[in-house]
Amino acid sequence: MTDNKITDALQIVLADNYALYLKTQNYHWNVTGANFRSLHLLFEEQYTDLFTANDDIAERIRTLGSKVPATLGIFASVTNIEDGNENADAQTMVKELADDQAKILKSLTNALHAAQKAQDEATIDFIINRIGVHEKAAWILRSSLL
Ligand SMILES: [Fe+2]
């Protein structure tokens, strides 16, 4: 953790984002069933966004002056996202990812409150953008449930 409430909160967002990136890619690789092609492609679209966001979140933390602890061990100890199961059926994968999108939204909301308290407009703008992306991803995943 850092000495700053905003970057502390962003560190949790980063851990969640990294974990969700890996989990979404896991499900891209391992999904099976009648909807294979559409889910394989949907998951690719989502992990590609999460991949880019990893860098953006980390560099926001650096811009605010804190170092970015970035090891799998640290991410695993901080994240709210549970590991994926490559043997889960397609519907379980979609349901889990929808729930995970809600979890990262919660972490983003915590970071937003810290940024609002500090009147850090650029970080507020950055976080609100990510909230919009995750709300849309959650909607698409929920709409893919049978
Ligand atoms: Fe692929």
Backbone and ligand atoms as CSV (ligand in chain L), in Angstrom:
chain,resi,resn,atom,element,x,y,z
A,1,MET,N,N,0.838,-1.201,0.000
A,1,MET,CA,C,0.000,0.000,0.000
A,1,MET,C,C,0.881,1.263,0.000
A,2,THR,N,N,0.301,2.351,-0.419
A,2,THR,CA,C,1.065,3.597,-0.540
A,2,THR,C,C,0.696,4.532,0.621
A,3,ASP,N,N,1.178,5.755,0.571
A,3,ASP,CA,C,0.864,6.704,1.647
A,3,ASP,C,C,-0.248,7.661,1.223
A,4,ASN,N,N,-1.039,7.249,0.254
A,4,ASN,CA,C,-2.017,8.151,-0.345
A,4,ASN,C,C,-3.336,7.400,-0.510
A,5,LYS,N,N,-4.449,8.011,-0.064
A,5,LYS,CA,C,-5.739,7.303,-0.084
A,5,LYS,C,C,-6.223,7.000,-1.501
A,6,ILE,N,N,-5.937,7.924,-2.430
A,6,ILE,CA,C,-6.393,7.691,-3.814
A,6,ILE,C,C,-5.596,6.552,-4.431
A,7,THR,N,N,-4.267,6.585,-4.274
A,7,THR,CA,C,-3.467,5.532,-4.911
A,7,THR,C,C,-3.658,4.190,-4.194
A,8,ASP,N,N,-3.934,4.218,-2.892
A,8,ASP,CA,C,-4.289,2.969,-2.194
A,8,ASP,C,C,-5.519,2.346,-2.847
A,9,ALA,N,N,-6.525,3.181,-3.076
A,9,ALA,CA,C,-7.769,2.685,-3.679
A,9,ALA,C,C,-7.528,2.242,-5.118
A,10,LEU,N,N,-6.689,2.979,-5.844
A,10,LEU,CA,C,-6.389,2.603,-7.230
A,10,LEU,C,C,-5.578,1.309,-7.292
A,11,GLN,N,N,-4.779,1.066,-6.253
A,11,GLN,CA,C,-4.007,-0.184,-6.206
A,11,GLN,C,C,-4.947,-1.386,-6.143
A,12,ILE,N,N,-6.054,-1.235,-5.420
A,12,ILE,CA,C,-7.046,-2.328,-5.360
A,12,ILE,C,C,-7.754,-2.466,-6.711
A,13,VAL,N,N,-8.065,-1.332,-7.332
A,13,VAL,CA,C,-8.657,-1.362,-8.680
A,13,VAL,C,C,-7.709,-2.087,-9.639
A,14,LEU,N,N,-6.412,-1.795,-9.536
A,14,LEU,CA,C,-5.430,-2.426,-10.422
A,14,LEU,C,C,-5.377,-3.936,-10.185
A,15,ALA,N,N,-5.372,-4.344,-8.928
A,15,ALA,CA,C,-5.342,-5.786,-8.619
A,15,ALA,C,C,-6.604,-6.475,-9.150
A,16,ASP,N,N,-7.751,-5.840,-8.959
A,16,ASP,CA,C,-9.009,-6.395,-9.480
A,16,ASP,C,C,-8.970,-6.465,-11.004
A,17,ASN,N,N,-8.477,-5.396,-11.614
A,17,ASN,CA,C,-8.438,-5.332,-13.076
A,17,ASN,C,C,-7.512,-6.412,-13.637
A,18,TYR,N,N,-6.357,-6.583,-12.973
A,18,TYR,CA,C,-5.396,-7.579,-13.440
A,18,TYR,C,C,-5.976,-8.985,-13.292
A,19,ALA,N,N,-6.598,-9.233,-12.150
A,19,ALA,CA,C,-7.181,-10.554,-11.899
A,19,ALA,C,C,-8.330,-10.833,-12.879
A,20,LEU,N,N,-9.132,-9.810,-13.152
A,20,LEU,CA,C,-10.256,-10.004,-14.067
A,20,LEU,C,C,-9.767,-10.164,-15.503
A,21,TYR,N,N,-8.675,-9.484,-15.823
A,21,TYR,CA,C,-8.038,-9.663,-17.140
A,21,TYR,C,C,-7.648,-11.129,-17.335
A,22,LEU,N,N,-6.942,-11.694,-16.349
A,22,LEU,CA,C,-6.495,-13.082,-16.464
A,22,LEU,C,C,-7.684,-14.044,-16.494
A,23,LYS,N,N,-8.676,-13.783,-15.640
A,23,LYS,CA,C,-9.836,-14.689,-15.569
A,23,LYS,C,C,-10.628,-14.662,-16.879
A,24,THR,N,N,-10.782,-13.458,-17.446
A,24,THR,CA,C,-11.528,-13.344,-18.698
A,24,THR,C,C,-10.777,-14.038,-19.824
A,25,GLN,N,N,-9.438,-13.962,-19.790
A,25,GLN,CA,C,-8.650,-14.655,-20.803
A,25,GLN,C,C,-8.719,-16.176,-20.587
A,26,ASN,N,N,-8.678,-16.603,-19.353
A,26,ASN,CA,C,-8.868,-18.018,-19.020
A,26,ASN,C,C,-10.165,-18.521,-19.676
A,27,TYR,N,N,-11.247,-17.752,-19.508
A,27,TYR,CA,C,-12.547,-18.191,-20.029
A,27,TYR,C,C,-12.610,-18.074,-21.556
A,28,HIS,N,N,-11.898,-17.119,-22.114
A,28,HIS,CA,C,-11.756,-17.039,-23.582
A,28,HIS,C,C,-11.132,-18.340,-24.118
A,29,TRP,N,N,-10.124,-18.821,-23.420
A,29,TRP,CA,C,-9.432,-20.027,-23.870
A,29,TRP,C,C,-10.269,-21.285,-23.639
A,30,ASN,N,N,-10.983,-21.339,-22.521
A,30,ASN,CA,C,-11.549,-22.617,-22.071
A,30,ASN,C,C,-13.053,-22.762,-22.231
A,31,VAL,N,N,-13.745,-21.713,-22.673
A,31,VAL,CA,C,-15.200,-21.827,-22.801
A,31,VAL,C,C,-15.536,-22.910,-23.834
A,32,THR,N,N,-16.641,-23.637,-23.581
A,32,THR,CA,C,-17.105,-24.670,-24.520
A,32,THR,C,C,-18.617,-24.545,-24.659
A,33,GLY,N,N,-19.160,-25.216,-25.652
A,33,GLY,CA,C,-20.617,-25.281,-25.794
A,33,GLY,C,C,-21.125,-24.622,-27.055
A,34,ALA,N,N,-22.467,-24.594,-27.167
A,34,ALA,CA,C,-23.131,-24.129,-28.393
A,34,ALA,C,C,-22.814,-22.661,-28.685
A,35,ASN,N,N,-22.571,-21.873,-27.629
A,35,ASN,CA,C,-22.290,-20.446,-27.834
A,35,ASN,C,C,-20.793,-20.153,-27.856
A,36,PHE,N,N,-20.006,-21.189,-28.120
A,36,PHE,CA,C,-18.551,-21.031,-28.049
A,36,PHE,C,C,-18.072,-19.782,-28.787
A,37,ARG,N,N,-18.453,-19.673,-30.070
A,37,ARG,CA,C,-17.830,-18.620,-30.870
A,37,ARG,C,C,-18.148,-17.223,-30.340
A,38,SER,N,N,-19.426,-16.982,-30.018
A,38,SER,CA,C,-19.780,-15.632,-29.572
A,38,SER,C,C,-19.153,-15.319,-28.204
A,39,LEU,N,N,-19.109,-16.304,-27.304
A,39,LEU,CA,C,-18.503,-16.039,-25.982
A,39,LEU,C,C,-16.983,-15.919,-26.091
A,40,HIS,N,N,-16.370,-16.761,-26.909
A,40,HIS,CA,C,-14.917,-16.678,-27.144
A,40,HIS,C,C,-14.557,-15.266,-27.620
A,41,LEU,N,N,-15.342,-14.739,-28.537
A,41,LEU,CA,C,-15.052,-13.401,-29.078
A,41,LEU,C,C,-15.400,-12.300,-28.078
A,42,LEU,N,N,-16.511,-12.459,-27.372
A,42,LEU,CA,C,-16.888,-11.463,-26.355
A,42,LEU,C,C,-15.806,-11.369,-25.277
A,43,PHE,N,N,-15.349,-12.525,-24.801
A,43,PHE,CA,C,-14.323,-12.523,-23.753
A,43,PHE,C,C,-13.032,-11.883,-24.275
A,44,GLU,N,N,-12.714,-12.113,-25.533
A,44,GLU,CA,C,-11.509,-11.491,-26.102
A,44,GLU,C,C,-11.629,-9.964,-26.098
A,45,GLU,N,N,-12.814,-9.504,-26.500
A,45,GLU,CA,C,-13.053,-8.055,-26.516
A,45,GLU,C,C,-12.847,-7.480,-25.105
A,46,GLN,N,N,-13.360,-8.199,-24.117
A,46,GLN,CA,C,-13.294,-7.679,-22.746
A,46,GLN,C,C,-11.883,-7.772,-22.173
A,47,TYR,N,N,-11.176,-8.876,-22.420
A,47,TYR,CA,C,-9.821,-8.940,-21.837
A,47,TYR,C,C,-8.872,-7.973,-22.538
A,48,THR,N,N,-9.149,-7.659,-23.800
A,48,THR,CA,C,-8.312,-6.685,-24.509
A,48,THR,C,C,-8.453,-5.300,-23.863
A,49,ASP,N,N,-9.686,-4.929,-23.523
A,49,ASP,CA,C,-9.897,-3.661,-22.810
A,49,ASP,C,C,-9.208,-3.681,-21.440
A,50,LEU,N,N,-9.345,-4.811,-20.727
A,50,LEU,CA,C,-8.753,-4.909,-19.385
A,50,LEU,C,C,-7.226,-4.836,-19.463
A,51,PHE,N,N,-6.653,-5.414,-20.507
A,51,PHE,CA,C,-5.197,-5.371,-20.703
A,51,PHE,C,C,-4.716,-3.925,-20.819
A,52,THR,N,N,-5.395,-3.159,-21.647
A,52,THR,CA,C,-5.026,-1.745,-21.816
A,52,THR,C,C,-5.220,-0.986,-20.512
A,53,ALA,N,N,-6.294,-1.314,-19.810
A,53,ALA,CA,C,-6.602,-0.603,-18.564
A,53,ALA,C,C,-5.554,-0.873,-17.485
A,54,ASN,N,N,-4.960,-2.082,-17.474
A,54,ASN,CA,C,-3.893,-2.355,-16.493
A,54,ASN,C,C,-2.836,-1.256,-16.547
A,55,ASP,N,N,-2.406,-0.954,-17.757
A,55,ASP,CA,C,-1.351,0.048,-17.944
A,55,ASP,C,C,-1.851,1.442,-17.565
A,56,ASP,N,N,-3.073,1.748,-17.970
A,56,ASP,CA,C,-3.618,3.087,-17.681
A,56,ASP,C,C,-3.781,3.321,-16.177
A,57,ILE,N,N,-4.264,2.308,-15.461
A,57,ILE,CA,C,-4.459,2.457,-14.012
A,57,ILE,C,C,-3.095,2.615,-13.322
A,58,ALA,N,N,-2.137,1.763,-13.702
A,58,ALA,CA,C,-0.807,1.824,-13.088
A,58,ALA,C,C,-0.155,3.189,-13.348
A,59,GLU,N,N,-0.304,3.676,-14.560
A,59,GLU,CA,C,0.340,4.959,-14.874
A,59,GLU,C,C,-0.386,6.138,-14.222
A,60,ARG,N,N,-1.666,5.967,-13.939
A,60,ARG,CA,C,-2.386,6.991,-13.148
A,60,ARG,C,C,-1.799,7.025,-11.733
A,61,ILE,N,N,-1.527,5.859,-11.173
A,61,ILE,CA,C,-0.930,5.782,-9.830
A,61,ILE,C,C,0.444,6.462,-9.830
A,62,ARG,N,N,1.250,6.200,-10.879
A,62,ARG,CA,C,2.567,6.840,-10.987
A,62,ARG,C,C,2.441,8.352,-11.144
A,63,THR,N,N,1.440,8.768,-11.928
A,63,THR,CA,C,1.224,10.206,-12.129
A,63,THR,C,C,0.924,10.896,-10.803
A,64,LEU,N,N,0.266,10.173,-9.915
A,64,LEU,CA,C,-0.062,10.740,-8.605
A,64,LEU,C,C,1.112,10.627,-7.630
A,65,GLY,N,N,2.222,10.047,-8.097
A,65,GLY,CA,C,3.443,10.096,-7.302
A,65,GLY,C,C,3.771,8.854,-6.506
A,66,SER,N,N,2.912,7.827,-6.592
A,66,SER,CA,C,3.199,6.602,-5.835
A,66,SER,C,C,3.807,5.545,-6.742
A,67,LYS,N,N,4.623,4.677,-6.171
A,67,LYS,CA,C,5.105,3.505,-6.875
A,67,LYS,C,C,3.948,2.522,-7.041
A,68,VAL,N,N,4.111,1.597,-7.967
A,68,VAL,CA,C,3.063,0.609,-8.250
A,68,VAL,C,C,3.575,-0.778,-7.882
A,69,PRO,N,N,3.224,-1.268,-6.685
A,69,PRO,CA,C,3.599,-2.648,-6.372
A,69,PRO,C,C,2.913,-3.557,-7.395
A,70,ALA,N,N,3.678,-4.343,-8.131
A,70,ALA,CA,C,3.100,-5.114,-9.232
A,70,ALA,C,C,3.702,-6.504,-9.293
A,71,THR,N,N,3.230,-7.366,-8.410
A,71,THR,CA,C,3.609,-8.774,-8.481
A,71,THR,C,C,2.327,-9.598,-8.401
A,72,LEU,N,N,2.365,-10.805,-8.921
A,72,LEU,CA,C,1.184,-11.672,-8.850
A,72,LEU,C,C,0.798,-11.896,-7.396
A,73,GLY,N,N,1.802,-12.004,-6.527
A,73,GLY,CA,C,1.518,-12.222,-5.116
A,73,GLY,C,C,0.748,-11.066,-4.498
A,74,ILE,N,N,1.173,-9.852,-4.798
A,74,ILE,CA,C,0.483,-8.680,-4.251
A,74,ILE,C,C,-0.926,-8.576,-4.839
A,75,PHE,N,N,-1.053,-8.750,-6.141
A,75,PHE,CA,C,-2.379,-8.682,-6.752
A,75,PHE,C,C,-3.312,-9.722,-6.121
A,76,ALA,N,N,-2.778,-10.939,-5.949
A,76,ALA,CA,C,-3.618,-12.020,-5.405
A,76,ALA,C,C,-4.048,-11.709,-3.975
A,77,SER,N,N,-3.177,-11.042,-3.212
A,77,SER,CA,C,-3.527,-10.786,-1.810
A,77,SER,C,C,-4.494,-9.616,-1.670
A,78,VAL,N,N,-4.597,-8.770,-2.677
A,78,VAL,CA,C,-5.410,-7.554,-2.566
A,78,VAL,C,C,-6.744,-7.662,-3.313
A,79,THR,N,N,-6.787,-8.452,-4.386
A,79,THR,CA,C,-7.959,-8.429,-5.259
A,79,THR,C,C,-9.216,-9.034,-4.620
A,80,ASN,N,N,-10.358,-8.555,-5.089
A,80,ASN,CA,C,-11.663,-9.109,-4.689
A,80,ASN,C,C,-12.140,-10.188,-5.666
A,81,ILE,N,N,-11.390,-10.392,-6.747
A,81,ILE,CA,C,-11.809,-11.317,-7.808
A,81,ILE,C,C,-11.249,-12.711,-7.522
A,82,GLU,N,N,-12.121,-13.701,-7.491
A,82,GLU,CA,C,-11.642,-15.078,-7.276
A,82,GLU,C,C,-11.153,-15.686,-8.585
A,83,ASP,N,N,-10.203,-16.600,-8.472
A,83,ASP,CA,C,-9.672,-17.264,-9.666
A,83,ASP,C,C,-10.768,-17.972,-10.458
A,84,GLY,N,N,-10.581,-18.045,-11.771
A,84,GLY,CA,C,-11.517,-18.770,-12.623
A,84,GLY,C,C,-11.270,-20.273,-12.568
A,85,ASN,N,N,-12.294,-21.009,-12.996
A,85,ASN,CA,C,-12.208,-22.463,-13.085
A,85,ASN,C,C,-12.381,-22.853,-14.549
A,86,GLU,N,N,-11.327,-23.369,-15.147
A,86,GLU,CA,C,-11.349,-23.657,-16.592
A,86,GLU,C,C,-12.353,-24.739,-16.965
A,87,ASN,N,N,-12.845,-25.489,-15.970
A,87,ASN,CA,C,-13.813,-26.550,-16.267
A,87,ASN,C,C,-15.260,-26.121,-16.065
A,88,ALA,N,N,-15.480,-24.865,-15.680
A,88,ALA,CA,C,-16.854,-24.376,-15.488
A,88,ALA,C,C,-17.605,-24.401,-16.823
A,89,ASP,N,N,-18.948,-24.543,-16.751
A,89,ASP,CA,C,-19.706,-24.483,-18.004
A,89,ASP,C,C,-19.874,-23.024,-18.429
A,90,ALA,N,N,-20.281,-22.836,-19.666
A,90,ALA,CA,C,-20.305,-21.489,-20.255
A,90,ALA,C,C,-21.175,-20.522,-19.446
A,91,GLN,N,N,-22.340,-20.989,-18.994
A,91,GLN,CA,C,-23.240,-20.099,-18.257
A,91,GLN,C,C,-22.625,-19.662,-16.934
A,92,THR,N,N,-21.941,-20.590,-16.272
A,92,THR,CA,C,-21.268,-20.244,-15.011
A,92,THR,C,C,-20.176,-19.215,-15.268
A,93,MET,N,N,-19.451,-19.390,-16.361
A,93,MET,CA,C,-18.399,-18.419,-16.698
A,93,MET,C,C,-19.001,-17.021,-16.896
A,94,VAL,N,N,-20.091,-16.965,-17.660
A,94,VAL,CA,C,-20.710,-15.662,-17.934
A,94,VAL,C,C,-21.234,-15.042,-16.632
A,95,LYS,N,N,-21.879,-15.863,-15.807
A,95,LYS,CA,C,-22.431,-15.365,-14.537
A,95,LYS,C,C,-21.313,-14.850,-13.628
A,96,GLU,N,N,-20.227,-15.608,-13.516
A,96,GLU,CA,C,-19.098,-15.180,-12.672
A,96,GLU,C,C,-18.511,-13.867,-13.171
A,97,LEU,N,N,-18.314,-13.755,-14.484
A,97,LEU,CA,C,-17.715,-12.522,-15.012
A,97,LEU,C,C,-18.641,-11.326,-14.804
A,98,ALA,N,N,-19.949,-11.551,-14.906
A,98,ALA,CA,C,-20.907,-10.462,-14.644
A,98,ALA,C,C,-20.783,-10.023,-13.181
A,99,ASP,N,N,-20.711,-10.985,-12.266
A,99,ASP,CA,C,-20.556,-10.663,-10.834
A,99,ASP,C,C,-19.223,-9.948,-10.587
A,100,ASP,N,N,-18.182,-10.382,-11.280
A,100,ASP,CA,C,-16.861,-9.766,-11.106
A,100,ASP,C,C,-16.856,-8.317,-11.602
A,101,GLN,N,N,-17.604,-8.058,-12.665
A,101,GLN,CA,C,-17.710,-6.677,-13.145
A,101,GLN,C,C,-18.336,-5.808,-12.046
A,102,ALA,N,N,-19.308,-6.363,-11.328
A,102,ALA,CA,C,-19.923,-5.618,-10.224
A,102,ALA,C,C,-18.908,-5.375,-9.106
A,103,LYS,N,N,-18.028,-6.356,-8.875
A,103,LYS,CA,C,-17.011,-6.194,-7.819
A,103,LYS,C,C,-16.022,-5.079,-8.167
A,104,ILE,N,N,-15.595,-5.060,-9.406
A,104,ILE,CA,C,-14.626,-4.020,-9.783
A,104,ILE,C,C,-15.311,-2.651,-9.778
A,105,LEU,N,N,-16.595,-2.622,-10.077
A,105,LEU,CA,C,-17.340,-1.347,-9.991
A,105,LEU,C,C,-17.323,-0.822,-8.553
A,106,LYS,N,N,-17.405,-1.731,-7.604
A,106,LYS,CA,C,-17.363,-1.337,-6.190
A,106,LYS,C,C,-15.990,-0.739,-5.837
A,107,SER,N,N,-14.941,-1.381,-6.303
A,107,SER,CA,C,-13.585,-0.864,-6.048
A,107,SER,C,C,-13.405,0.499,-6.712
A,108,LEU,N,N,-13.948,0.638,-7.912
A,108,LEU,CA,C,-13.846,1.924,-8.613
A,108,LEU,C,C,-14.621,3.010,-7.872
A,109,THR,N,N,-15.772,2.653,-7.316
A,109,THR,CA,C,-16.572,3.628,-6.576
A,109,THR,C,C,-15.821,4.098,-5.329
A,110,ASN,N,N,-15.135,3.171,-4.656
A,110,ASN,CA,C,-14.314,3.560,-3.500
A,110,ASN,C,C,-13.213,4.533,-3.922
A,111,ALA,N,N,-12.562,4.231,-5.038
A,111,ALA,CA,C,-11.495,5.113,-5.531
A,111,ALA,C,C,-12.075,6.469,-5.941
A,112,LEU,N,N,-13.267,6.435,-6.533
A,112,LEU,CA,C,-13.923,7.688,-6.944
A,112,LEU,C,C,-14.173,8.582,-5.728
A,113,HIS,N,N,-14.656,7.978,-4.640
A,113,HIS,CA,C,-14.927,8.769,-3.436
A,113,HIS,C,C,-13.652,9.405,-2.887
A,114,ALA,N,N,-12.549,8.655,-2.916
A,114,ALA,CA,C,-11.263,9.203,-2.447
A,114,ALA,C,C,-10.828,10.367,-3.341
A,115,ALA,N,N,-11.003,10.210,-4.645
A,115,ALA,CA,C,-10.605,11.275,-5.586
A,115,ALA,C,C,-11.505,12.501,-5.441
A,116,GLN,N,N,-12.791,12.265,-5.190
A,116,GLN,CA,C,-13.727,13.388,-5.010
A,116,GLN,C,C,-13.386,14.175,-3.747
A,117,LYS,N,N,-13.040,13.444,-2.708
A,117,LYS,CA,C,-12.677,14.085,-1.449
A,117,LYS,C,C,-11.472,15.004,-1.634
A,118,ALA,N,N,-10.537,14.570,-2.483
A,118,ALA,CA,C,-9.318,15.345,-2.734
A,118,ALA,C,C,-9.496,16.339,-3.884
A,119,GLN,N,N,-10.694,16.363,-4.464
A,119,GLN,CA,C,-10.978,17.239,-5.617
A,119,GLN,C,C,-9.948,17.062,-6.726
A,120,ASP,N,N,-9.625,15.789,-6.982
A,120,ASP,CA,C,-8.664,15.447,-8.039
A,120,ASP,C,C,-9.460,15.162,-9.321
A,121,GLU,N,N,-9.672,16.237,-10.089
A,121,GLU,CA,C,-10.590,16.161,-11.234
A,121,GLU,C,C,-10.129,15.156,-12.302
A,122,ALA,N,N,-8.834,15.108,-12.577
A,122,ALA,CA,C,-8.357,14.202,-13.641
A,122,ALA,C,C,-8.557,12.741,-13.248
A,123,THR,N,N,-8.316,12.442,-11.965
A,123,THR,CA,C,-8.534,11.064,-11.517
A,123,THR,C,C,-10.024,10.740,-11.492
A,124,ILE,N,N,-10.830,11.708,-11.087
A,124,ILE,CA,C,-12.291,11.517,-11.113
A,124,ILE,C,C,-12.731,11.172,-12.535
A,125,ASP,N,N,-12.247,11.932,-13.501
A,125,ASP,CA,C,-12.602,11.714,-14.911
A,125,ASP,C,C,-12.157,10.325,-15.368
A,126,PHE,N,N,-10.929,9.952,-15.010
A,126,PHE,CA,C,-10.393,8.638,-15.384
A,126,PHE,C,C,-11.272,7.518,-14.817
A,127,ILE,N,N,-11.611,7.638,-13.539
A,127,ILE,CA,C,-12.386,6.581,-12.880
A,127,ILE,C,C,-13.798,6.506,-13.461
A,128,ILE,N,N,-14.409,7.647,-13.703
A,128,ILE,CA,C,-15.773,7.648,-14.245
A,128,ILE,C,C,-15.804,6.975,-15.615
A,129,ASN,N,N,-14.762,7.198,-16.411
A,129,ASN,CA,C,-14.642,6.507,-17.698
A,129,ASN,C,C,-14.630,4.998,-17.523
A,130,ARG,N,N,-13.827,4.530,-16.570
A,130,ARG,CA,C,-13.739,3.078,-16.332
A,130,ARG,C,C,-15.070,2.544,-15.814
A,131,ILE,N,N,-15.759,3.320,-14.989
A,131,ILE,CA,C,-17.062,2.875,-14.487
A,131,ILE,C,C,-18.012,2.638,-15.664
A,132,GLY,N,N,-18.010,3.547,-16.625
A,132,GLY,CA,C,-18.873,3.394,-17.806
A,132,GLY,C,C,-18.546,2.123,-18.584
A,133,VAL,N,N,-17.253,1.845,-18.740
A,133,VAL,CA,C,-16.825,0.646,-19.469
A,133,VAL,C,C,-17.313,-0.615,-18.749
A,134,HIS,N,N,-17.153,-0.652,-17.420
A,134,HIS,CA,C,-17.529,-1.860,-16.669
A,134,HIS,C,C,-19.040,-2.022,-16.565
A,135,GLU,N,N,-19.767,-0.914,-16.497
A,135,GLU,CA,C,-21.235,-1.021,-16.498
A,135,GLU,C,C,-21.717,-1.636,-17.808
A,136,LYS,N,N,-21.109,-1.212,-18.915
A,136,LYS,CA,C,-21.511,-1.758,-20.212
A,136,LYS,C,C,-21.127,-3.245,-20.311
A,137,ALA,N,N,-19.918,-3.581,-19.840
A,137,ALA,CA,C,-19.483,-4.989,-19.872
A,137,ALA,C,C,-20.416,-5.856,-19.034
A,138,ALA,N,N,-20.833,-5.344,-17.867
A,138,ALA,CA,C,-21.735,-6.099,-16.996
A,138,ALA,C,C,-23.081,-6.316,-17.687
A,139,TRP,N,N,-23.578,-5.292,-18.356
A,139,TRP,CA,C,-24.852,-5.403,-19.084
A,139,TRP,C,C,-24.750,-6.465,-20.184
A,140,ILE,N,N,-23.661,-6.426,-20.943
A,140,ILE,CA,C,-23.499,-7.389,-22.043
A,140,ILE,C,C,-23.429,-8.812,-21.488
A,141,LEU,N,N,-22.715,-8.999,-20.402
A,141,LEU,CA,C,-22.597,-10.338,-19.814
A,141,LEU,C,C,-23.947,-10.803,-19.262
A,142,ARG,N,N,-24.631,-9.924,-18.534
A,142,ARG,CA,C,-25.952,-10.302,-17.985
A,142,ARG,C,C,-26.920,-10.651,-19.106
A,143,SER,N,N,-26.835,-9.916,-20.216
A,143,SER,CA,C,-27.730,-10.160,-21.346
A,143,SER,C,C,-27.391,-11.455,-22.076
A,144,SER,N,N,-26.213,-12.012,-21.793
A,144,SER,CA,C,-25.809,-13.258,-22.432
A,144,SER,C,C,-26.222,-14.480,-21.602
A,145,LEU,N,N,-26.814,-14.234,-20.423
A,145,LEU,CA,C,-27.260,-15.364,-19.592
A,145,LEU,C,C,-28.553,-15.919,-20.161
A,146,LEU,N,N,-28.713,-17.231,-20.115
A,146,LEU,CA,C,-29.925,-17.869,-20.654
A,146,LEU,C,C,-31.129,-17.556,-19.766
L,1,LIG,FE,FE,-7.372,-15.860,-28.501
